Amino acid sequence: MADIYDYVTVEEMKSTWDSLNAEQKRIYGDNYDSFVAGRQSSFNNMIEYGKISTDSLTSLDQRIKNMPVETDDKASRAWNLVSRDLESLGTFEQKQKYITGHKYIKRAMDKLPGFKEMVNSHMIESITSEFGNPDAPGFTFSQKYSDEFLLDKLNLIEKNTEVFEDYFGGKEGIKELEAEKLEGDIPYKEASEKIKNIRQAIKQKRREFDDRSQSFGGPAGVFTVPLQAMKPVVQILAGWTDPLFQQEGLEQVENRKFDWDPLNKRYGPGPEIPALQEELRGLYTLRNDTLPKQYHEVNKKYAEYKDLILSDESNRTIVNSTGIDEALNYLDTESLKLMLQGG
């Protein structure tokens, strides 16, 4: 099915509707859309029954093609074909949809720079009218953010792009950085998991000892009472230092050392806990000292990269909430900056 708008403009269709008298309009129920549908139907019927041939008609595309060299007059004529349609649309979104959906406007813009300038100028005017604050100079593309503020954001976005390429090496550089970061993260996570497991084992060993130990027992005999009496003394003199100077699981001063273990026939928990603590101490050193030093530069650079990404996302979110994002379809960046500078 042929589209009648491939051969006439919306302006020409409306002009035909306006030329009808009241009686003729009543045939279509005084409804313009019914009139358009009727014209489209009649157009298709005439083609189908051979009363007209599309080969004999001059399409809008052909009208543009028939303009071999641009002149101000040709650009103006092309603009006159679409200007009334554009101006009749109320919002920027409607105008944008009209342009992107039109079969020939983009071709004309490529062929006729003067026409392209007219379209761009009209669309920029529509954007500033819709997004800006007409009553406050310096708020061209947003009612919330000033031109000066948005110009700074655009400059920061450009600067972040330069840093991303020059300092971080672009996508390939980030890929290598992430691989190096992962190389350090794996042993760190493994050490953290082992620390958790060994601390749990030490807690369980102490719990099991406490459940079976005896405060008064073993071969100490009459010395049992003095041994138990030492508990509060040791706790007062040295026990308080554990929370301050020892990491979890490495506590050394323990009152349970004076209790009798009837299972293993000895005083205190025995050598198993100190052995676990020695292993735990090595893991703390690996996780908290060795690995951070080994991967310090990588972690620092990765943190800088994450900061840059967060900053860039924030700046782009602000810019995209204004009319700038739409304006860049009709202006180059430098022209846009000039507008933001008041030029």
Disulfide bonds with the S-S distance in Angstrom:
none
